[in-house]
Every structure is written in structure tokens, then in C-alpha cells.
Amino acid sequence: MAESKLEKYFTSEQQKELQKAYKSGDLEQIDMLIEQKQKALKDTIFNVAVTGETGTGKSTLINAMRGLLVDDGEEALAAPTGVTETTLVPTPYPHFHFPNVVFWDLPGVGTPNFIAQDYLKDMNFECYDFFLIVSSCRFRENDAKLAQEIERMRKPFYFVRTKIDLDMYSLQKRRKNANQKEILEQIRADCVSNLQSAGMSQPQVFLLSSFEWENYDYDHLQKVLFEKLREIRKYDILNLEEHILNIAVTGETTAGKTSLISALLNMEGIDKGTPTTDVTPYEYPLISNIIFWDLPGVDTDSVNWQEYSKKVHLESYDFYIIVSGGPFSKNTETIVHEIKKMDKKFCFVRTKVDLEIMSSEKSEDSVLEGIRNDYVSSFDRSTACPTHIFLVSNYNQIKYDFLNLQVMLSENLQKIKKQTLLVAFVNENLREETKRPHRSFCSLM
């Protein structure tokens, strides 16, 4: 059974705190607990053990992985290297660019000082998150035993075969016509075959030279190792950047929904004159992964709301912009009622106020005040007053409330996006634990 995010990231005590907040409907408390955990995970040290038999070049590999060139006067910062055993106790060496990543230089296995059968216990293998098993020739019995023990602990590891330059030189002497690629593939296949014979199903082997880091698999090892580290210690419990926020723009057919979307997104080429008959998506340019959905308009007061909701997937959006081009209508009231039933948040946009001002003998301020009061009182009667009511003209974006609408969206959409992600996390993880029904919670806005 797959491990849930709750089990992966939180202790049993922290899970109880989250479930308590869930039962009381306290989304802000859940948000705070998750933020605290993400900060703690960012500060977590990732320990990489570099192990293998003595003389395989473990310390030299660590220096290279940390970006240290001993020949350039960095001896004081580097792991000691030599032809004899230079590492007598597990020694930590932090990465210079990623201080939370620490390479541990372990003493060589299989020497009189470190007998293979006691090595795992002596080196505290349970303390490490990832392993590099290093060999300078054929992988041997000790290497296989190390790998089997690491597999038993269900921890990841790679095999690293060093001193490839010496093998290349030797084989090229014996096989004059062989090219480098063929020789490398032969060495790699030999390593994989030996490891598979020892019980490793799909061993990953990297071929390196301590004197030619620019050649062979060094760059590839660096890349895949740090990708693996990010995967193992991925601290973004709530991946806000990748989460998609879906905003539905709905209302009556003649309200000017498409024109409003075009103005908000500053997009040319949208057909504003033809009523929308299909659900049409438009990406928000200011924040990634926010999509405005232009829903088909509601034509008559006798619309079948069950069929309409199913056609436009009304329940699948995270936030709603309800658009009207005239007085508060039965359709507008029904749309509001349907959204409130889903416990979703919305704002209201009254378009074409410029046309109403032009046709009235009253002052502009009086007309605007009258429109706003009409909608406020209508919403009050339906007990569903939205957080925001905006009066706009789709063709004059300087006057009225259009700029206020843009500011509200730019300031609040990221908050709404985070809220929907929190609710999704809660319902995916905590609802299963407590066996409670789906919750929507109140808005963070």
C-alpha cells in the first residue's frame, strides 16, 4: 500500500494535531502546521555514505562531488586521500553549494581494522539516507553484501566503478581497433553482470576516473544523484507552483463574459461577439497554473440547472466570477444559490454600467450608487452576499471598478490557490484517517 503524505512527513503526534484541526474545521491551523513541517524539512541534513573496499578512491570521489580540486590549494578542506588506508572513522564533509547535503567518508570494508561481518553495525548504516558503493575493479563479495544490506533497509544506492582510465588504457593496448565507447560498454556490462550474479536485479553503475572528471559518467552521476536527493527529501508537501487553480466565469449569455476575460487577461484574438457554446479555457498571464474557464451563458429563466451544471461541470471549479449585464435576475440568483450550495467562494461583476449611465438622466455617481445598492439588497435577500461586487465597462478599463477587480485578483488568487490545495490535501489525507465526509472549509480571503 502506498505511503500517504501524512505518514511520510508527519509524526503520529503531529498527525493527531492535524486531525484535531480538521475536525474543528480550522484550515488556518492546518496551514500553520504544514508550514512548520516544510520549514523543518528544508533544514534537514541529507547524509550520503560513500563506502567500499580500501584503496578504491572513495575520498577522491567525495572531493570531486563537493567540487574540490586538491591540486588548486584546497587540501585543508578536502577529504584526505592516498594509496594506504587514510579514513579510520566515518568522517563528514558538507557540500559547499548545498550545505544540507553531507558526504560521509566511511573506512574501507574488508581490512583487519574493519571486518566485513561487523562493518554494517560499526558504521551505523541506519543513519544514512543514500549510499555510493565504490570499487576500482570488479565488484566483489563485500560490495554485494553491502548492497544487499542497504536493500534490506529499503534505502537507495548507486555503484561507482573508479579508475576507468587505467582499464581503458589496458584494453586499448590489447585491442588496437576497439573504440572508447565499445570498451566502456564492455566494462559496464561486466559490472552489471557480476552484480546481477550476486542477486542485484537492476544495479545502476557509474564509470569514473579520478584524473579525468570531465570524461565518462561523472556529470551524469552528479545530475542523477541530486535529482534522487530532491526526490527522497522533497519538502514541498503542498506543491503550490504546480497546483492548478480553476476559475469559472459564468452568467447570462449577453453579459459580456468573454469580453471581460479578454480585458482581464489582456488578450487579443478572442472572439467577443459570438456567445460561448462550449467551456473554453484561458491561462492567466500573471500567475502560473491559473486558468479562467469561460462557461456557456444561461439563456432563459426556465433553464434546467441540473443539466446545465452537468454540462459545464459546475462543481469542478475552485472560484467563480458571476457576470451580469443588467438588473439582478432570477438566473443570477440561481447561479449564486448553486455556488453557495457547494460552499465555494465567488465575486460578482456587473458589466455595461457605461451604457446605463449614458441612457440615464441622473449623474454618473447616482447611477453607479443605484446599481450597487440594487445588487447589495438583492444579495441580502438571497442571504448570499459575495465578498466583492465590481461595476465595470469591458471597453473602458480605466473608469469604474475594473482596476479594483484586477487588484483583487492579483492579490487574492494566490491565496485562493493555496486554500484549494490545502483543502485537497486535507480531504485526501485527513478525511481518510477520520472517515469523515468531504469538507470545503471557509475562505482564507
matplotlib code that plots the C-alpha trace (Angstrom):
import matplotlib.pyplot as plt

x = [0.0, 1.4, 2.6, 0.4, 1.9, 0.6, 2.6, 5.6, 6.1, 4.4, 4.9, 2.0, 1.7, 1.7, -0.9, -3.2, -2.8, -3.8, -6.8, -7.9, -7.7, -9.6, -12.4, -12.8, -12.7, -9.6, -7.9, -5.5, -4.2, -3.6, -1.8, 0.4, 1.3, 2.2, 4.3, 6.2, 6.9, 8.0, 10.5, 11.8, 12.2, 14.2, 16.6, 17.0, 20.5, 20.8, 23.5, 25.3, 27.5, 30.4, 31.6, 33.6, 36.9, 40.1, 42.0, 39.1, 39.2, 36.3, 37.9, 38.9, 35.3, 34.0, 36.3, 35.1, 31.4, 31.9, 33.7, 37.1, 40.3, 43.1, 45.7, 44.4, 45.4, 42.2, 43.9, 42.7, 39.0, 39.3, 39.0, 42.5, 43.5, 46.3, 47.3, 47.0, 44.0, 43.5, 40.0, 39.8, 36.4, 33.3, 34.1, 31.5, 32.2, 29.4, 28.8, 29.9, 26.9, 24.3, 25.2, 22.3, 24.0, 26.8, 29.0, 30.3, 33.7, 33.5, 36.5, 37.2, 35.5, 37.4, 40.6, 41.9, 40.6, 37.0, 35.9, 33.0, 30.7, 31.0, 31.2, 27.5, 27.0, 30.2, 29.4, 25.8, 24.3, 20.8, 21.9, 22.4, 19.9, 21.8, 24.8, 27.6, 29.3, 32.7, 35.0, 38.2, 37.9, 35.3, 32.6, 33.3, 31.5, 31.8, 30.2, 27.3, 26.9, 26.8, 24.2, 22.0, 22.0, 21.2, 18.3, 17.1, 16.9, 14.9, 17.4, 18.7, 22.2, 24.4, 27.5, 30.5, 33.4, 36.6, 40.0, 38.3, 41.2, 43.5, 41.1, 40.7, 44.5, 45.0, 42.2, 43.2, 46.7, 45.3, 42.6, 44.0, 40.9, 38.4, 36.9, 36.3, 32.5, 32.7, 35.3, 33.1, 30.0, 32.0, 33.2, 29.7, 28.1, 30.7, 30.0, 26.2, 26.6, 28.7, 26.2, 23.3, 25.0, 25.2, 21.5, 21.1, 18.1, 18.8, 22.1, 22.9, 26.6, 28.6, 32.1, 34.6, 38.3, 39.8, 42.1, 39.6, 36.5, 35.4, 35.1, 33.0, 29.9, 30.9, 28.4, 25.7, 26.3, 26.2, 22.9, 21.0, 22.3, 21.0, 17.7, 17.4, 18.1, 15.4, 13.0, 13.8, 13.7, 11.1, 9.9, 7.2, 4.3, 2.0, 3.4, 1.8, 3.7, 2.3, -1.2, -3.8, -6.5, -9.6, -11.8, -15.2, -16.6, -20.4, -23.5, -26.2, -25.4, -25.4, -23.5, -20.1, -18.2, -15.8, -15.1, -14.4, -11.9, -10.2, -9.8, -8.6, -6.1, -5.1, -5.6, -6.2, -7.9, -10.7, -14.0, -16.0, -19.1, -20.1, -21.7, -19.7, -21.3, -18.5, -16.4, -13.3, -10.1, -7.7, -4.5, -3.9, -0.6, 0.4, 0.5, 1.3, -1.3, -4.3, -7.0, -10.1, -12.9, -15.5, -18.7, -21.6, -24.2, -27.5, -30.2, -33.6, -35.3, -36.5, -33.1, -32.7, -30.0, -29.3, -28.5, -26.5, -24.4, -23.6, -22.7, -20.3, -19.0, -20.1, -18.8, -15.2, -14.1, -12.3, -13.6, -16.4, -16.8, -20.5, -21.2, -24.4, -25.1, -28.4, -30.6, -30.4, -32.3, -33.7, -30.8, -28.2, -29.9, -29.9, -26.2, -25.4, -27.5, -25.9, -22.4, -23.3, -24.7, -21.2, -19.7, -17.5, -16.4, -17.3, -17.2, -19.8, -19.1, -21.8, -20.9, -22.2, -22.5, -21.3, -24.4, -26.7, -25.0, -25.4, -29.1, -29.9, -30.6, -29.1, -25.4, -22.8, -22.3, -26.1, -26.4, -23.5, -24.8, -28.2, -26.8, -24.6, -27.5, -29.8, -27.4, -26.5, -30.1, -30.8, -27.9, -29.0, -32.5, -30.9, -28.6, -25.6, -23.8, -20.4, -17.1, -16.8, -19.1, -17.5, -19.1, -17.2, -17.2, -15.5, -14.5, -13.3, -10.8, -9.7, -13.0, -15.3, -14.1, -12.1, -8.7, -10.0, -11.1, -7.6, -6.0, -8.3, -7.5, -3.7, -3.7, -6.1, -5.7, -2.5, -4.3, -7.2, -4.8, -3.2, -6.5, -7.8, -4.5, -4.9, -8.4, -7.3, -4.5, -7.0, -9.6, -7.1, -5.2, -7.1, -10.6, -9.4, -7.9, -11.0, -13.6, -15.4, -17.3, -15.6, -15.1, -14.8, -13.9, -14.2, -12.1, -8.7, -9.6]
y = [0.0, 3.4, 5.6, 8.7, 12.2, 12.2, 9.1, 10.2, 13.7, 13.8, 12.0, 10.3, 13.3, 15.8, 13.7, 13.9, 17.7, 17.9, 15.6, 17.8, 20.9, 19.1, 18.1, 21.6, 23.0, 25.1, 25.4, 28.1, 25.8, 23.1, 25.6, 26.6, 23.0, 22.2, 25.4, 24.4, 21.0, 22.3, 24.6, 21.8, 19.6, 22.3, 22.4, 18.6, 17.2, 14.7, 12.1, 10.3, 7.4, 6.6, 3.1, 0.2, -1.6, 0.3, 1.9, 2.3, 6.1, 6.9, 10.1, 11.3, 10.8, 12.8, 15.7, 15.7, 15.5, 18.5, 20.5, 20.5, 20.3, 19.5, 20.5, 24.0, 24.6, 23.3, 20.5, 21.8, 21.5, 18.1, 14.5, 13.0, 10.7, 8.2, 4.7, 3.4, 3.5, 7.2, 7.0, 5.4, 6.7, 7.9, 11.5, 14.1, 16.5, 19.1, 20.0, 23.6, 24.7, 22.5, 22.7, 20.4, 17.6, 15.9, 13.2, 10.6, 9.1, 5.6, 3.4, 0.7, -2.6, -5.9, -4.7, -6.1, -2.9, -3.3, -6.9, -7.3, -9.1, -6.3, -3.4, -2.6, -2.3, -0.4, 2.2, 2.7, 2.2, 3.0, 6.7, 7.4, 8.3, 7.3, 5.2, 5.2, 1.8, 2.3, -0.2, 0.2, -3.2, -6.0, -5.6, -8.3, -10.2, -7.4, -5.0, -7.3, -7.8, -4.1, -3.6, -6.4, -4.9, -1.5, -3.0, -4.7, -1.2, -0.1, 2.7, 3.8, 3.3, 3.5, 1.6, 3.6, 2.0, 4.1, 4.1, 3.5, 5.4, 2.5, -0.1, 1.9, 2.1, -1.6, -2.7, -0.3, -1.8, -5.2, -4.3, -1.8, -1.3, -1.0, 2.4, 4.0, 3.7, -0.1, -0.6, 1.4, -0.6, -3.8, -2.7, -1.5, -4.8, -6.8, -4.8, -5.2, -9.0, -9.5, -7.6, -9.5, -12.8, -11.6, -11.0, -7.4, -7.1, -3.7, -2.2, 1.3, 1.6, 4.7, 4.6, 7.3, 8.3, 10.4, 12.1, 12.7, 14.0, 15.7, 12.2, 9.2, 9.3, 12.0, 14.7, 12.1, 10.8, 14.4, 15.0, 11.8, 11.9, 15.3, 14.5, 11.5, 13.6, 16.0, 13.2, 11.5, 14.7, 16.6, 19.1, 20.7, 18.9, 21.4, 21.9, 25.3, 26.0, 23.0, 23.2, 24.3, 26.8, 26.7, 29.9, 29.7, 32.8, 32.3, 34.4, 35.2, 34.9, 38.6, 39.7, 40.0, 37.2, 36.7, 40.4, 40.6, 37.7, 39.3, 42.5, 40.8, 38.7, 41.5, 39.0, 39.8, 37.5, 36.2, 36.2, 38.5, 38.8, 35.1, 33.6, 30.8, 27.4, 25.2, 25.5, 27.4, 27.7, 30.8, 30.9, 33.8, 35.5, 36.9, 33.7, 30.2, 27.4, 29.7, 29.0, 31.1, 29.0, 30.8, 28.9, 28.9, 31.6, 30.9, 31.9, 31.8, 31.8, 28.2, 26.7, 23.1, 23.7, 20.0, 19.6, 22.9, 22.0, 18.7, 20.1, 22.8, 20.6, 23.4, 21.7, 21.2, 24.9, 26.5, 30.1, 31.8, 35.1, 35.7, 38.2, 40.2, 42.9, 44.1, 44.1, 41.3, 38.4, 35.0, 33.3, 35.3, 34.4, 30.7, 30.7, 32.3, 29.7, 26.8, 28.0, 28.6, 25.1, 23.8, 26.1, 27.8, 31.4, 33.9, 37.6, 39.4, 41.6, 43.9, 44.9, 47.5, 50.2, 52.8, 52.1, 52.5, 55.8, 57.1, 56.2, 57.8, 61.5, 61.0, 61.8, 59.1, 58.7, 58.4, 55.7, 53.7, 54.0, 52.8, 49.8, 48.8, 49.3, 47.2, 44.3, 44.6, 44.5, 41.6, 39.6, 40.4, 39.0, 35.8, 35.6, 35.1, 38.4, 37.9, 39.2, 41.7, 43.5, 45.2, 47.6, 47.7, 48.5, 46.0, 48.8, 51.4, 49.7, 53.0, 54.0, 52.4, 49.2, 47.4, 48.2, 47.3, 43.9, 43.4, 44.2, 41.9, 39.0, 39.6, 39.9, 37.0, 34.4, 33.0, 32.8, 31.1, 28.7, 27.8, 27.4, 24.9, 23.0, 22.8, 21.6, 19.0, 17.8, 17.7, 15.7, 13.4, 12.6, 13.6, 12.6, 9.1, 8.9, 10.3, 8.7, 12.0, 13.4, 15.8, 19.3, 22.7, 24.9, 28.7, 31.0, 32.5, 35.7]
z = [0.0, -1.0, 1.8, 2.3, 2.7, 6.2, 7.1, 5.1, 6.6, 10.0, 13.3, 15.0, 17.4, 14.5, 12.7, 15.8, 15.8, 12.1, 12.7, 15.6, 13.4, 10.7, 13.0, 14.1, 10.6, 11.4, 8.0, 9.2, 11.9, 9.3, 7.1, 10.0, 10.9, 7.3, 7.0, 10.2, 8.8, 5.4, 7.1, 9.3, 6.2, 4.4, 7.3, 7.4, 6.8, 4.0, 4.7, 1.8, 2.8, 0.5, 1.2, -0.4, 0.0, 0.9, -2.0, -4.3, -4.3, -2.0, -0.6, -4.0, -5.2, -2.3, -3.0, -6.6, -5.7, -3.4, -6.2, -4.6, -6.6, -4.2, -6.7, -6.6, -3.0, -1.3, 0.7, 4.1, 3.0, 1.3, 2.5, 2.8, 0.0, -0.5, -1.5, 2.0, 4.3, 5.2, 6.7, 10.1, 11.3, 9.5, 8.6, 7.4, 4.5, 3.7, 0.1, -0.4, -2.6, -0.8, 2.9, 3.9, 1.9, 3.8, 2.3, 4.8, 4.0, 5.6, 6.4, 3.8, 4.3, 4.4, 6.2, 9.6, 11.1, 9.7, 9.2, 6.8, 9.2, 11.8, 9.3, 9.0, 12.7, 13.3, 10.6, 11.8, 8.3, 9.5, 9.9, 6.2, 3.6, 0.4, -0.4, -3.0, -3.2, -4.7, -6.4, -8.5, -10.2, -10.4, -7.8, -5.2, -2.5, 0.1, -2.4, -2.9, 0.8, 1.4, -1.4, 0.0, 3.5, 2.1, 0.1, 3.2, 4.8, 1.7, 1.1, -2.4, -3.6, -6.7, -7.7, -8.7, -10.6, -10.4, -12.2, -15.5, -17.3, -16.3, -17.7, -20.9, -21.3, -20.7, -23.1, -25.8, -25.7, -26.2, -28.7, -31.2, -33.2, -30.3, -29.8, -26.4, -26.5, -27.1, -24.3, -21.8, -22.6, -22.2, -18.7, -17.7, -18.9, -17.0, -13.8, -14.2, -14.9, -11.8, -9.6, -11.1, -10.4, -6.7, -6.6, -7.7, -10.0, -11.7, -10.5, -11.6, -12.3, -13.0, -14.5, -13.4, -13.4, -10.6, -13.0, -15.9, -14.2, -17.4, -19.1, -18.5, -16.1, -13.6, -14.8, -15.2, -11.6, -10.2, -12.0, -11.1, -7.5, -6.8, -8.6, -6.3, -3.3, -4.2, -4.8, -1.5, 0.6, -1.4, 1.2, -0.8, 0.8, -0.9, -4.4, -4.9, -8.1, -9.9, -8.4, -10.9, -9.9, -12.0, -12.1, -13.7, -15.4, -15.6, -16.0, -18.6, -22.4, -23.1, -20.0, -21.8, -20.1, -22.9, -23.3, -19.6, -19.8, -22.7, -20.8, -17.6, -19.4, -21.8, -24.7, -28.3, -30.8, -28.5, -30.4, -28.2, -30.4, -30.6, -27.5, -25.9, -26.5, -25.0, -21.9, -23.0, -21.0, -20.9, -19.0, -16.5, -17.6, -14.2, -12.1, -13.5, -13.5, -13.0, -15.7, -16.4, -17.8, -20.0, -19.4, -21.8, -20.8, -19.3, -21.8, -20.1, -16.7, -17.4, -17.8, -16.4, -13.8, -13.3, -17.0, -17.1, -14.1, -15.6, -19.0, -17.6, -14.7, -12.3, -9.2, -10.5, -10.2, -7.3, -7.6, -9.5, -11.2, -11.8, -14.5, -15.2, -17.7, -16.3, -13.2, -10.7, -12.3, -11.4, -13.3, -11.3, -8.1, -9.1, -10.1, -6.7, -4.9, -6.7, -5.9, -2.3, -2.0, -2.9, -0.2, -2.9, -3.0, -5.7, -6.7, -8.7, -11.7, -13.2, -16.7, -19.2, -16.5, -19.1, -21.3, -18.3, -17.4, -21.0, -21.1, -17.7, -16.9, -13.5, -12.6, -13.1, -9.3, -8.7, -11.4, -10.0, -6.5, -7.6, -9.4, -6.4, -3.9, -6.1, -6.1, -2.4, -1.4, -3.8, -2.5, 1.1, 0.3, -1.0, 2.0, -0.3, -0.5, -2.2, -0.8, -3.7, -6.1, -9.1, -11.5, -14.9, -18.5, -20.7, -23.1, -20.6, -18.2, -16.6, -15.2, -12.6, -10.7, -13.4, -11.9, -8.4, -9.9, -11.3, -8.0, -6.1, -8.4, -8.4, -4.6, -3.8, -6.5, -5.0, -1.6, -3.1, -5.0, -1.7, 0.0, -2.6, -2.3, 1.5, 1.1, -1.4, 1.0, 3.9, 2.1, 0.5, 3.7, 6.8, 5.7, 5.0, 8.5, 10.3, 7.9, 7.8, 4.8, 2.3, 3.6, 1.8, 4.8, 4.8, 2.6, 3.7, 1.8]

ax = plt.figure().add_subplot(projection="3d")
ax.plot(x, y, z, "-o")
ax.set_aspect("equal")
plt.show()
